[in-house]
Amino acid sequence: MKRAAARIGVLALMLGFVGLGIWQLERRTWKLDLIARVEARLATAPVAPPMRAVGKDDEYTRVAASGRWVSGHDTYTQAVTELGGGFWVLTPLDTGAGRILVNRGFVPPDRRGRVPPPAGPVRVEGLLRLTEPGGGFLRSNDPAADRWYSRDVAAIAAARGLGPVAPWFLDAGVNGEGWPRGGLTVVRFRNTHLQYALTWFAMAALLGVLAWRAGRRA
């Protein structure tokens, strides 16, 4: 009776390991499809800003927006980039058809509050990004204290009294060597699903071998 229960338990574990391996292969297929779709968006010409709700299938779409900066409404959100720690500078852009929150780029801590947007009409190209509600770095945004740890479009618009804005933000592209420094968007997707799948399959095989050897000695 005990031997039969042990065999059933081993079989259940093996099936569980195999199931986890198959799930990782399915995740790999999904991840490869996501990477292909994002790479296709990055290779297309920029489009006009969509003044509507967007989803994950829209993220990293190249966008070109024209308008004027709404000065005096910059928001600095904590950032860690290849240039070190500092802040993203988010500034509203009035396009005439609506306002867009634009991440103009990165600044080091000593440049906070010292990079007002230029006056006059501008054209900004960049990547559409989804809003980041709540916070980041294990910290919650604190609008009252003007402490921001994520680019939460709705919360920033409310705190700055901007009125209706697009429900996404635009990561500006390369804009020269000054500050803010644009073009630092990281488009990278970790894809280790095949390694995980092989690990689960190997564990199932190893368990099967151990069970077979134990059965022979019994």
N, C-alpha and C positions, 0 to 999 in steps of 0.2 A: 504493500500500500504506500509506504513511504517512498519507495523507488519510483513508483508510477507518478506520485505527486512531484517528485524532483524532476522527472523527465518533462512533465507538463510545464513546470516552472521554467526550465531551461528553454524549452520550445517557445514559450511566451516571450522570454527575454530576447531570443534570437529574432523572432518576428518583430518585436519592438525595435530592435536595432536596424533591421532591414527597412522597416517603415520610416524610421528617422533618416536613413540614407536616401530613400526615394523622395522624401519631403525636401531634402537638401538639393537633390537634382532638379526638382520642380522649381525651387527657389532660384537655382542657377539659371534656368531657362528664363524665368521672369526678370532676373537681374540683367542678363545679356540683352533681352528685348528692351529694357529700360535704357541701357547704355546706348544701344543703337538709335533709339528714338531721340534721346538727348543730343547725340552727335549729329543727327539729321537736322535738328533745330538750330544747332550752332553753325551749321554750314549754310543756312539759308540767309537771304537778305533781310535786313530789319523791317519790321512791320510797324504800322501806326499803333499807338498805345490803345489796348482794349479797355474802354471805360465800363467794365462789367466785372462780375464775379469770375474768378478763374480757379482752375484746379491743378492737380499734379501734372496733367498732360500739357499744361501751358508753361510750367516752370522752365526757365533757361531759354525761353523764346527770345530772340534778338528783337529789340524794340528801339525805335528812333522817335523822340518826342521833341517838339519845339515849343517855346514859350518864354516866360520871364520868371526868374526866381522871386519867391515871396520872402523878402529879406526880413531879418529879425526873428525868424522862427526856426533856427537851426536846433537840431537835437543831436546830442552826442551819446552814442551807445558803446558800451565796452566792447573791445575787439582784441583778438590776438591773431596776428598775421605773420607772414614771412619777414616783415619789417620789425617785428616785436610787438609788445603790448601798447595799446593806445585806444583810439576811439574811431568809430565810423561817424561821418558827418551826414546827417539826413536833413535835407532841405526841400520844402514844397516847391513844385514847379507848376505855375499856372499856364495851362496850354490853351486857354480860351474855351475849350470844350470841357474842362474840368481840371482838378488839381491832382498831381501825382507826387508821392513822396519819393525823392531820389536820394539814394546813397551816393553822395558825391565822391566818397573815397575815405581813405584812412589818414589819420593824423596822429603823431606821437603826443604824449601827455602835455608837453610844453606848448603845443599849438592849439590846445582846446580853447574855444572861444575867440580865436584869432584868425579865422579863415572865412570871413563873410563872402557870400556869393557875389559875382560881378553883376553890375547893372546892365540893362539892355536885353535884347532878344538873344536867346541861345538855342542851340540844338544839341541834344544829349542822346548818345547811343549807349546801349547797355543791355543787360539781361533781366528779364522779368523774374522776380523772386516772390515766393509766397510769404505772407505775413507770418511773424513769429510771436504768437500771443503768449502772455504770461511772464516770461523772463528767460534767463539762461545762466550758465555758470553756477548752477544750484542756488541762484538768487532770483527773487521776484522783482519785477520792475516796481519802482516807487515814484510815480508821477509827481506826487506832492513835493518830494525832495529833489526832483529832477535827476533821479538816478535810473539809468536805463541799461539793461543787460541783454535785451533782445530788441529786434526791430518789429515791434508790435504796432502795425499801422493804425488801427482803430484807436488804441490808447494814446499814441502820440498825437494823432489828429485832434482828439478830445482835449488833451492837455494843452495844446497850442491854440485851440480855438480855430481850427482851420476850416470847419464846415465839412461838407461832403468831399471825400477824396477817393481815388481808386482803391479798391480793397487789396492791393498788392504794392510792392515797391520796386524801384528800378535800380539795379546795381550798375553804376556808370562804368564805362570801359576806360581804357588807357587815356589819360588826359595830360600827359607831360610828366616832368620830373618835380613839379612843385607840390604844394599841399592844398587840398587833400589829394592823395594818391589813389587814382582809380585803377580799374583793371585787375583787382586782386581777388576776384571771385574764384573760389576753388570748385572746379567741377570734377569731382572724383567719387567713384562709387566702389566701395570695398567689395570684392568678389572672391570669397574664400569658400564658396559653397561646395565646390568639387572636392577640396581637401577634407571638409567635414563629412561629405558623403562617403568618401573612401575610408575615413576613420570608422564610421558607423558600420560599414560593410565588413571591415577588417575585424571589428569587435564581434560581429555576428559569427564570422568564420572561426575566429579563435575560440569562442565559446563552444561552437559545434565540435571543434577538434578536441577540446578538453573534455567535453561530455562523452565523446566517442572513446577516448582513452580511458576515462573513468569506467565506462560500461564494459570495456574489455577486461579490466582488472577485477570487476565485480564477480 
